[in-house]
Amino acid sequence: MDDGPVRYSSIYLHFPFCETKCHYCDFYSLGREKTGPDDADLFEKALLSEIALRGERGEFADRIETIFLGGGTPSMTPPESMERIFKSLLKWTSPGQGYEWTMEANPSSITRERFKAYRDLGINRISMGVQSLRSDHLLKLGRVHNEREALDALESVFESGFTNVSTDLLCGVPGQTLADLDSHIQGLTAFPLTHLSIYLLTLTPGHPMYRDLPEESEQLDHLAFIHEKMTGLGFEHYEISNFAKPGHRARHNLVYWTGGSYLGLGPSAHSFSKSTPIRFRNPNSLHRWATPLLASPARLPVEEREELTPDQLELEKWMLAIRLEEGFPQDWIDTDSRRRKVEVLVREGLLESHPRLGGRLRATPRGFALSDALVRELS
Ligand code: SF4
């Protein structure tokens, strides 16, 4: 089935290379030990081919509103290579007014000069993977930076002129205390961050660190602390794991969280076309992704394509509504059984009437922390 004449204004580019593979990482990424000498070249050539194929199909909107360079570690890409990639994209489209162009970066791949070069290319938002400010925890997680390098890297980002900067932190790390979280948040917000993402570390049951993960009650305490701390510092808790200064919510991610359309390019990248509604995905392998793109004639590498059923759409509707601060309209409570469930969830302190948006309900901070249960009840 064809994915139709969709013109995307939100684009995701997946850069698969990393210094090393972190111990908890689920993304498609290759540490240096898994990377051949020609892989960076192969990646760039294939990505240029994918951009050209999508461009020829008329799939880029005239104005791109958001671009997200994720991975992997896009900040390992030399600025000259990044420039060739941007130029090929901007042959087909232009940045919309007030566009958001985010690059993920890791502290180990940062220099001030490199960041200036990225800024000159049009990138206007950085999302830095700090994860922790305790060097022993960073080591345990398999990260290659330490606390000092993380703080130095943040300083370089601001010194090179970026003003819209987010960082990622992990909570639920074995051995992490409330005092750790407090000092990490203090340390990071000493910089003029506009955004902070705090994700709960999740591991599969077979993982060596799995049995050291904190109990659910401890996780809930930590999440409650994070909510209080961050909102006290003037950040809006606008999504389960995301906090923003007013006016600085992550626009690209909001496209995902509001069920909007986006086009993903690069190995393992996902796409969604809302009007069809079809989700599709590239192969989780640099070589399987690149081979059709570099064949003659070149072909798109889409590996999986799924048309969402009404039941899947209903489930997604609830999952998305529960994760956002805006919640959902009361008229979604359209059956007696749902009404009874909502009454219980309100009594349990997991749902509440939205304090500012009339006629809406939303998850409380505790409801955010138990969002899977909420979705199960309501969908
Ligand atoms: S830096 Fe990020 S993408 Fe790379 S291995 Fe670590 S967690 Fe995964």
Residues whose N, C-alpha, C, O or C-beta is under 5 A from the ligand:
A	BS01	SF4	C18 T20 K21 C22 C25 F27 S29 G71 G72
